[in-house]
Amino acid sequence: MATTLRFDPALADQLRAESERTGRSQASLITEAVRRMLSGTLPDDGLPELPQATPFQDFPEHLLIDGGPPTAELLDELRADRL
């Protein structure tokens, strides 16, 4: 698969430097980074673990916000302002 990637200048400079330092192609470095990310073998960077994503949940059609009007009514008002 071929793709086009756009990096910010600082990241592009880092990639270029790593390619020169290791003698590996930029494509090889990018492929390895993506493979490691997708397989979960990235080194621990000390950042907290992100919570697992939860699937979309259905809500009642007329959800009340702090005793206010139903959300459907609020949305109708917002739509009316746009027309």
Backbone bond lengths (Angstrom), bond angles and torsions (degrees), N, CA, C in turn:
res aa  C-N    CA-C-N  psi(-1)  N-CA   C-N-CA  omega(-1)  CA-C   N-CA-C  phi
1 M - - - 1.447 - - 1.524 108.46 -
2 A 1.283 115.79 137.74 1.464 121.14 176.69 1.522 108.61 -110.73
3 T 1.326 115.59 146.31 1.458 120.10 178.29 1.519 109.00 -149.58
4 T 1.316 115.71 161.04 1.462 121.19 176.05 1.522 107.27 -111.19
5 L 1.317 116.09 129.21 1.460 120.93 179.38 1.515 109.44 -115.55
6 R 1.323 116.06 143.61 1.456 121.12 176.64 1.528 107.39 -119.94
7 F 1.333 115.95 118.76 1.453 121.81 -179.55 1.517 109.47 -109.47
8 D 1.331 115.69 151.09 1.453 118.21 172.79 1.532 107.07 -67.47
9 P 1.324 117.96 156.98 1.468 120.97 -174.29 1.527 114.29 -55.08
10 A 1.324 118.04 -38.83 1.464 120.43 -178.67 1.528 110.58 -65.30
11 L 1.326 117.47 -43.43 1.460 120.74 179.35 1.525 110.75 -67.38
12 A 1.318 116.99 -39.38 1.464 120.74 177.27 1.527 110.66 -61.63
13 D 1.328 116.89 -40.47 1.466 120.63 177.38 1.525 111.01 -64.06
14 Q 1.328 117.22 -41.35 1.467 121.13 178.69 1.529 110.70 -63.73
15 L 1.330 116.19 -42.23 1.462 120.31 179.42 1.527 110.66 -64.09
16 R 1.314 115.49 -44.23 1.469 120.55 178.72 1.531 110.93 -60.96
17 A 1.315 116.39 -44.38 1.468 121.10 -179.54 1.528 111.26 -64.98
18 E 1.328 117.11 -42.02 1.469 120.36 179.39 1.525 110.60 -66.27
19 S 1.307 116.62 -36.72 1.460 120.95 177.24 1.529 110.45 -62.78
20 E 1.320 115.92 -44.98 1.469 120.11 178.79 1.527 111.16 -67.27
21 R 1.322 116.99 -39.97 1.460 121.19 -177.98 1.530 111.92 -65.50
22 T 1.336 116.39 -41.27 1.461 120.35 -175.37 1.520 113.70 -93.82
23 G 1.345 116.63 -16.69 1.456 119.52 -176.12 1.520 112.91 77.22
24 R 1.311 116.59 10.56 1.470 121.59 178.58 1.516 109.67 -96.45
25 S 1.317 116.14 154.52 1.459 119.57 178.28 1.529 109.54 -71.86
26 Q 1.318 114.93 156.35 1.457 119.48 177.21 1.526 110.00 -62.76
27 A 1.331 116.99 -38.93 1.464 120.73 179.06 1.522 110.92 -60.91
28 S 1.326 117.05 -39.71 1.464 121.33 179.48 1.528 110.43 -64.68
29 L 1.320 117.03 -42.71 1.463 120.62 179.24 1.536 111.17 -64.49
30 I 1.320 116.19 -42.27 1.469 120.41 179.99 1.520 110.08 -65.71
31 T 1.342 117.16 -43.85 1.464 121.04 179.19 1.523 110.95 -59.75
32 E 1.328 116.84 -43.98 1.466 120.17 178.91 1.527 110.96 -63.19
33 A 1.333 117.30 -42.55 1.468 120.97 -179.41 1.533 110.91 -63.14
34 V 1.322 117.12 -42.84 1.470 120.43 179.04 1.522 109.94 -66.59
35 R 1.319 117.59 -44.23 1.466 121.15 179.23 1.526 110.58 -59.35
36 R 1.324 117.06 -44.77 1.464 120.36 -179.53 1.528 111.09 -66.10
37 M 1.328 116.89 -39.56 1.452 120.20 179.74 1.530 110.08 -64.31
38 L 1.324 117.55 -46.19 1.457 121.04 -176.85 1.523 112.86 -70.78
39 S 1.316 117.50 -27.65 1.466 120.04 179.65 1.524 111.87 -89.55
40 G 1.332 117.28 -5.45 1.457 121.12 178.36 1.508 113.84 76.16
41 T 1.329 118.08 25.46 1.464 120.12 -178.28 1.523 112.47 -106.42
42 L 1.316 116.56 24.26 1.456 119.21 176.51 1.520 109.27 -71.34
43 P 1.322 118.06 146.97 1.466 119.60 178.24 1.527 110.22 -66.51
44 D 1.325 115.92 151.84 1.461 121.47 178.44 1.522 108.60 -65.95
45 D 1.332 116.30 121.79 1.462 119.94 -178.52 1.522 112.53 -98.62
46 G 1.333 116.35 5.84 1.457 120.55 178.14 1.515 113.79 82.44
47 L 1.326 117.75 -1.95 1.457 120.32 178.77 1.522 109.67 -80.25
48 P 1.331 117.28 150.57 1.464 118.96 179.66 1.523 110.75 -65.85
49 E 1.302 115.18 150.35 1.463 122.26 177.87 1.532 108.96 -67.55
50 L 1.318 117.42 134.77 1.459 120.51 177.09 1.522 109.27 -77.92
51 P 1.329 117.41 145.24 1.467 118.56 178.52 1.525 110.25 -66.77
52 Q 1.321 115.55 152.34 1.457 120.26 177.58 1.522 108.95 -64.00
53 A 1.310 116.01 141.77 1.459 120.88 177.54 1.527 109.09 -67.37
54 T 1.309 115.97 144.81 1.457 119.73 176.79 1.520 108.34 -109.97
55 P 1.315 116.45 144.93 1.468 118.57 179.90 1.521 110.73 -66.81
56 F 1.309 115.51 161.16 1.456 121.55 177.78 1.512 109.61 -56.52
57 Q 1.316 116.48 137.31 1.456 120.84 179.74 1.520 109.41 -116.07
58 D 1.307 116.40 137.46 1.460 120.54 176.37 1.526 109.26 -77.64
59 F 1.322 116.04 144.87 1.452 122.04 177.17 1.517 108.65 -120.51
60 P 1.324 116.05 156.76 1.460 117.97 177.33 1.524 110.14 -57.84
61 E 1.323 115.58 145.45 1.465 119.78 -176.02 1.527 112.23 -60.80
62 H 1.313 117.22 -35.02 1.465 120.84 -176.38 1.519 110.19 -112.85
63 L 1.283 116.88 62.20 1.458 122.73 179.00 1.525 108.96 -69.83
64 L 1.337 116.78 129.44 1.459 120.77 179.51 1.517 109.34 -95.40
65 I 1.322 116.08 140.32 1.451 122.10 178.17 1.524 107.83 -108.03
66 D 1.340 116.32 109.96 1.465 122.34 178.66 1.529 112.32 46.05
67 G 1.317 116.89 45.74 1.458 120.39 176.64 1.514 113.97 74.10
68 G 1.310 118.26 6.95 1.464 121.97 179.56 1.510 112.12 -82.60
69 P 1.307 116.27 -166.55 1.462 120.07 -179.19 1.535 110.81 -69.40
70 P 1.322 117.15 157.47 1.464 120.28 178.19 1.531 110.78 -60.63
71 T 1.315 115.53 151.40 1.467 119.60 -178.15 1.523 111.92 -60.54
72 A 1.324 117.31 -34.43 1.473 119.83 179.02 1.526 110.00 -60.16
73 E 1.322 116.53 -39.46 1.470 120.79 179.53 1.539 110.39 -67.13
74 L 1.325 116.35 -42.13 1.469 119.95 177.84 1.528 111.23 -61.61
75 L 1.324 116.05 -42.65 1.467 119.60 179.12 1.517 111.45 -64.46
76 D 1.338 116.79 -39.33 1.470 119.91 177.21 1.526 110.57 -61.25
77 E 1.350 116.93 -40.90 1.468 120.24 178.20 1.517 111.14 -63.75
78 L 1.341 117.01 -42.78 1.458 120.62 179.05 1.521 111.21 -63.29
79 R 1.306 116.68 -41.68 1.467 120.21 178.18 1.520 111.05 -63.45
80 A 1.321 115.97 -39.95 1.460 120.13 -179.52 1.524 110.96 -62.33
81 D 1.328 116.88 -36.05 1.465 121.28 178.60 1.526 111.44 -64.77
82 R 1.307 117.32 -28.21 1.473 121.46 -177.30 1.510 112.85 -83.19
83 L 1.330 117.10 -21.03 1.469 120.21 -176.30 1.491 113.24 -86.38
